[in-house]
Amino acid sequence: MATLAELARAHTELDDADIGHLQDLVSIWGLLSDLSFADLLLFGRRRGDPEAPLILLGHVRPTTGATLYRADLVGHVFEPLRRPLVAEAFATGSATSGTVNVGADRDVNLLAVPVRLSDTTVAVMARERIRPVDRPTSEQERTYLTVFDRFAMMLEAGEFPYREEERLRHRTPRVGDGLLLVDSEGRIEFASPNAVSLLHRLGMTRGVIGARFDDTGLGSSMLRAAFARRSAVIEEMERHDEVAVVSHCFPLLESGTATGAIVLVRDVTELRRRDRQLVSRDATIREIHHRVKNNLQTISSLLRLQARRLQGVEARAALGESVRRIGAISVVHETLAQSAEADVAFSEIVRPLVRVVEESVSSPLRPLAFTVEGDAGVLPGQVTTTMAVVLTELLQNVVDHAFPPGSGLANDGTSDGPVGSGQVGIHLDRRPDGLFVRVVDDGVGLPEGFDLSEVTGLGLTIVRTFVEGELGGRIRLLPVERGTGTMAEVWVPAARLVGPWGDANEPTT
């Protein structure tokens, strides 16, 4: 489906300023639809051609009444005879109204209002309602329709949408949340039942109708600012953490003068309470990750002290490997402690892990160069922890087996010609079917007759258990196609790369 701007450029001669004006209207015209209890349709056409077809640029349905159209008609082209009142509004530059047949023997009341910018009709907004039955109308309905008529006159005069409209935040009030009609003196002429209930929660016990807006507890600065700026103003106030209200004030203009205003109000107390709970929960979770990281570092320190007191080489090596594994998990918790999200960009984990391994094994006599390429995207915290341990084990396996002492690695003094240059590459590849992590070295390669299923070493056993058992993935060790070296490939299916709410996380850009 094409956007409003795309449709306007394809079917009209509107420039960027005209299109921007229409986009401002469409961003706020849900208010007009709710006030009129009707569908609003925005038509465009080529200027100066009364026979040119009409293109539907936009459509909004009311939340206060039933819609006439279940299908999406945006982008459809209409002959002028199908919407003669719209064509007339284009030709005359004045609002027109009447009854038209829109198909299926349905007659609707149609009001066509020119949308003007700089004395030029850039589009026509059509209000379409089912012909009302003979029934008494409520004061609320009559007031809403009257307010819509005032907005329609502003639209025809080029005074709406406002020139300096305040950019709105999410969860702004709608007509159904609560509406106050205020005159030019700041007195309330009408208040919807929801608005009255909200004012009572703010502590207003006297009658609302006829009261001054200053006495509502919503604050008077918003109304004065809207009158002075002749533009909409939105504010949020909170009283003692008990009641939180979002207010949106729209001045009603006539020849550039504010003749009144409508104020939409919404009780957001429960939303703000939940926001505070989420902030508190996130802070608690980050603090837990921070403390876990500190505890893991304490355990690592204790193991290092223990290793220094041991005489056996194998025992000291085993404790060193345990320290390294704990360090990998600690890196994940440190990253989670600094993040407000439960998911982590795996690339932020990989580089600290590489530094840990590089610092522990690299030396002038055993120079190793580690590189990281690609992007793994964002992973759930539990998957990140598991993959951190897996990657650490693979890197350590490279150090132990791809470049063993005496292999002739550059400058180790055991051979005249080096087997490899000591290059280790970590390649991350996020695809629709899952995550691929490859560790490639240029070392001595796999031994003759190597079979991963028969390997009993602790490191690769941990890798296989985590990848196949916990992640439901696959691990392969293959010789490099060209030259010496080995490639360890880990694949994790896309189903396991899913956050706790079921939204797959895409790679970061």
Secondary structure as the mmCIF struct_conf table of DSSP 4:
data_model
#
loop_
_struct_conf.conf_type_id
_struct_conf.id
_struct_conf.beg_label_comp_id
_struct_conf.beg_label_asym_id
_struct_conf.beg_label_seq_id
_struct_conf.end_label_comp_id
_struct_conf.end_label_asym_id
_struct_conf.end_label_seq_id
HELX_RH_AL_P HELX_RH_AL_P1 LEU A 4 HIS A 11
BEND BEND1 THR A 12 THR A 12
HELX_RH_AL_P HELX_RH_AL_P2 ASP A 16 ILE A 28
TURN_TY1_P TURN_TY1_P1 TRP A 29 TRP A 29
HELX_RH_AL_P HELX_RH_AL_P3 GLY A 30 SER A 36
TURN_TY1_P TURN_TY1_P2 PHE A 37 PHE A 37
BEND BEND2 ALA A 38 ALA A 38
STRN STRN1 ASP A 39 GLY A 44
TURN_TY1_P TURN_TY1_P3 ARG A 47 GLY A 48
TURN_TY1_P TURN_TY1_P4 PRO A 50 GLU A 51
BEND BEND3 ALA A 52 ALA A 52
HELX_LH_PP_P HELX_LH_PP_P1 PRO A 53 PRO A 53
STRN STRN2 LEU A 54 VAL A 60
BEND BEND4 THR A 63 GLY A 65
BEND BEND5 LEU A 68 LEU A 68
BEND BEND6 ARG A 70 ALA A 71
TURN_TY1_P TURN_TY1_P5 VAL A 74 GLY A 75
STRN STRN3 VAL A 77 PHE A 78
HELX_RH_3T_P HELX_RH_3T_P1 PRO A 80 ARG A 82
BEND BEND7 ARG A 83 ARG A 83
HELX_RH_AL_P HELX_RH_AL_P4 PRO A 84 THR A 92
BEND BEND8 GLY A 93 SER A 94
STRN STRN4 THR A 96 ASN A 101
BEND BEND9 GLY A 103 GLY A 103
TURN_TY1_P TURN_TY1_P6 ALA A 104 ASP A 105
STRN STRN5 ASP A 107 LEU A 117
TURN_TY1_P TURN_TY1_P7 SER A 118 ASP A 119
STRN STRN6 THR A 120 ILE A 130
HELX_LH_PP_P HELX_LH_PP_P2 ARG A 131 VAL A 133
BEND BEND10 ASP A 134 ASP A 134
HELX_LH_PP_P HELX_LH_PP_P3 PRO A 136 SER A 138
HELX_RH_AL_P HELX_RH_AL_P5 GLU A 139 GLU A 156
TURN_TY1_P TURN_TY1_P8 ALA A 157 GLY A 158
BEND BEND11 PRO A 161 PRO A 161
TURN_TY1_P TURN_TY1_P9 ARG A 163 GLU A 164
HELX_LH_PP_P HELX_LH_PP_P4 GLU A 165 ARG A 169
BEND BEND12 HIS A 170 ARG A 171
HELX_RH_3T_P HELX_RH_3T_P2 VAL A 175 ASP A 177
STRN STRN7 LEU A 179 ASP A 183
TURN_TY1_P TURN_TY1_P10 SER A 184 GLU A 185
BEND BEND13 GLY A 186 GLY A 186
STRN STRN8 ARG A 187 ARG A 187
STRN STRN9 ILE A 188 ALA A 191
HELX_RH_AL_P HELX_RH_AL_P6 PRO A 193 ARG A 201
TURN_TY1_P TURN_TY1_P11 LEU A 202 GLY A 203
BEND BEND14 ARG A 206 ARG A 206
BEND BEND15 VAL A 208 VAL A 208
TURN_TY1_P TURN_TY1_P12 ILE A 209 GLY A 210
STRN STRN10 ARG A 212 ARG A 212
HELX_RH_3T_P HELX_RH_3T_P3 PHE A 213 THR A 216
BEND BEND16 GLY A 217 LEU A 218
BEND BEND17 SER A 220 SER A 220
HELX_RH_AL_P HELX_RH_AL_P7 SER A 221 ARG A 229
TURN_TY1_P TURN_TY1_P13 ARG A 230 ARG A 230
BEND BEND18 SER A 231 SER A 231
STRN STRN11 VAL A 233 ARG A 239
TURN_TY1_P TURN_TY1_P14 HIS A 240 GLU A 242
STRN STRN12 VAL A 243 GLU A 254
TURN_TY1_P TURN_TY1_P15 SER A 255 GLY A 256
STRN STRN13 THR A 257 ASP A 267
HELX_RH_AL_P HELX_RH_AL_P8 THR A 269 ARG A 309
HELX_RH_AL_P HELX_RH_AL_P9 VAL A 313 ALA A 337
TURN_TY1_P TURN_TY1_P16 GLN A 338 GLN A 338
BEND BEND19 ALA A 340 ALA A 342
STRN STRN14 ASP A 343 ALA A 345
HELX_RH_AL_P HELX_RH_AL_P10 PHE A 346 VAL A 361
STRN STRN15 SER A 363 SER A 363
TURN_TY1_P TURN_TY1_P17 PRO A 364 LEU A 365
STRN STRN16 ARG A 366 ARG A 366
STRN STRN17 ALA A 369 ASP A 375
STRN STRN18 VAL A 378 PRO A 380
HELX_RH_AL_P HELX_RH_AL_P11 GLY A 381 ASN A 397
HELX_RH_PI_P HELX_RH_PI_P1 VAL A 398 ALA A 402
BEND BEND20 PHE A 403 PHE A 403
TURN_TY1_P TURN_TY1_P18 PRO A 405 GLY A 406
BEND BEND21 SER A 407 SER A 407
TURN_TY1_P TURN_TY1_P19 ALA A 410 ASN A 411
BEND BEND22 ASP A 412 THR A 414
BEND BEND23 ASP A 416 GLY A 417
BEND BEND24 VAL A 419 VAL A 419
STRN STRN19 GLN A 423 ARG A 431
TURN_TY1_P TURN_TY1_P20 PRO A 432 ASP A 433
STRN STRN20 GLY A 434 ASP A 441
BEND BEND25 GLY A 443 VAL A 444
HELX_LH_PP_P HELX_LH_PP_P5 LEU A 446 PRO A 447
TURN_TY1_P TURN_TY1_P21 GLU A 448 GLY A 449
HELX_RH_3T_P HELX_RH_3T_P4 LEU A 452 GLU A 454
HELX_RH_AL_P HELX_RH_AL_P12 LEU A 458 ARG A 464
HELX_RH_PI_P HELX_RH_PI_P2 THR A 465 GLU A 470
BEND BEND26 LEU A 471 LEU A 471
STRN STRN21 ARG A 474 PRO A 479
BEND BEND27 GLU A 481 THR A 484
STRN STRN22 THR A 486 PRO A 493
HELX_RH_3T_P HELX_RH_3T_P5 ALA A 494 ARG A 496
BEND BEND28 LEU A 497 LEU A 497
STRN STRN23 VAL A 498 VAL A 498
TURN_TY1_P TURN_TY1_P22 PRO A 500 TRP A 501
BEND BEND29 GLY A 502 GLY A 502
HELX_LH_PP_P HELX_LH_PP_P6 ASP A 503 ASP A 503
STRN STRN24 ALA A 504 ALA A 504
HELX_LH_PP_P HELX_LH_PP_P7 ASN A 505 THR A 508
#
